[in-house]
Amino acid sequence: IDFDLILENIKDLNSLVGEGISQIEHTPRGARLRRPEPLPLTLYQNGIVVGHGAFRPYQHPATRQCLQDIMDGYFPSELQPRYPDGV
């Protein structure tokens, strides 16, 4: 696992979706600016935690796919149904 590549690609993906940029959220009384909630990714020596989910060891196929997607420069495919515009 190339952790440097993962971190570099995460920075690129974050900038792609406008990290730190507020978005307009429509409300019943008008609209307001809101910053999207980040989805934390914690890297450990033997696995990862995505968001507030469970610990996932590197040996698990879904974990490998998630990290491979990031190393390839894409958002993890497992997140697409929940975050179609990126996260």
Stockholm file with secondary structure:
# STOCKHOLM 1.0

chainA/1-87         IDFDLILENIKDLNSLVGEGISQIEHTPRGARLRRPEPLPLTLYQNGIVVGHGAFRPYQHPATRQCLQDIMDGYFPSELQPRYPDGV
#=GR chainA/1-87 SS CCHHHHHHHHHHHHHHTTTTCCEEEEETTEEEEECCCCCCEEECSSEEEETTCCCEETTSHHHHHHHHHHHTTSCCGGGTTTCTTCC
#=GC SS_cons        CCHHHHHHHHHHHHHHTTTTCCEEEEETTEEEEECCCCCCEEECSSEEEETTCCCEETTSHHHHHHHHHHHTTSCCGGGTTTCTTCC
//
